Amino acid sequence: MAALFALAASAVAQEDKARWVSNIFDPLSTPSHKIHEVAFLAIGICAGIFVIVSGLLAYAIIKFKKKEGDILEPPQIYGSTQIELAWTVIPILIVFVLILVTARTVGEIQNRKPAENALKIKVIGHQWWWEVHYEDQKIITANEIHIPVGVETWFTLESADVVHSFWVPQLAGKMDVIPNRRNYLWMDPQQTGLYPGNCAEYCGTQHANMLIRVYVDTKEDFEKWLASQKAAPVPSSDPLVEAGRKVFYENSCMSCHKIDGTIAEGTFGPDLTHLMSRKSLASGMIENNPKNLWQWVRDPQKIKNGALMPDMALTNEEVDQVVAFLSTLK
Ligand code: CUA
């Protein structure tokens, strides 16, 4: 049954393949544990109803089968106050139990206030990628979110365009990401690892390829990651890199992308300051390796049809140069 609910993505990095399945029955954070309990209660009650109803049905079919010599209709009974009361009152009680338990869980998760040491992250949904801001740390990244194990992380969710939904099943429930509104979500992961998620609200052509990767790191690894994201870019004097930088500046790449310490300050597309520290491209669709990066720069539409990055019609030589430049953004 778990497989039915599993999220699978087809074109993810080889190294992650074995782990790119997210199981809602394997919660690893307080909110997802609470949701898991309600889910089991609802499934248990529904299974009970199924067994009772199908049992009675099977009993009636076997017991009251037409027998040889039956020529008369069975006695016709119209209405029974007791039975009708029973099948009205019992379902109402069941629905009330489910409403109360669900409301209590929703309240427990949503009424919580952030812990003092909580990490705060702002996530902005875009067609079709996620912008990620660590505001206190002054870090901007995209699609891949690093958080420390055992610490509460609070997400503020905003949208730049249409309604999206942020869902990392093993760590928290779904939360809609709505234009002109701020929603909140928290998680306190109990195990390190990579937790895949996805946009869970249809938001256009590439909705299915708006993947999320949450990397839950040890505290040391998380600090190291923070430090690496704050580090200034290392300048390169390689002529190929210089040529690539020039192509990047002269085409409209820099109107959409930001690279710290350069004149590229666009904010429409993902921040590329530390592009090479990310494992995937195109919001988790493909592994970030030189070949895929080349194909992506050459024509993003071939990989992610409808993506807002157009085919810049660069020559192969220019693509080589841009890729050399991007490859220095560690
Ligand atoms: Cu964003 Cu679906």
Residues whose N, C-alpha, C, O or C-beta is under 5 A from the ligand:
A	BS01	CUA	H126 V163 H164 S165 C199 A200 E201 Y202 C203 H207 M210
